C-alpha cells in the first residue's frame, strides 16, 4: 500500500547541484553511501526534507520541501 506523506509544504523546489570537472563521479559507492547518510541527517532537521533525488555522474537533482 502507498502511504501518503504528511503535509509539509505547498511548494516543492527542483534543485540541481553540479560539481567541478575534477570531482569523482557522484555515482560511486563511496559517495552514494555518504550522500545517503548526510541526507538522513539533514532531513532530521525540522522544516526540511528531500522528497526525491537522482544522482548523475557530475550533478544531482533533488526535489526539496522546506518550511
Protein Blocks (a to p, Z undefined) as FASTA:
>chain_A
ZZddddfbfcdcdddddddfklccfkbfklmmmmmmmmmmmmmpghiacfbdcddfkbcc
dddddZZ
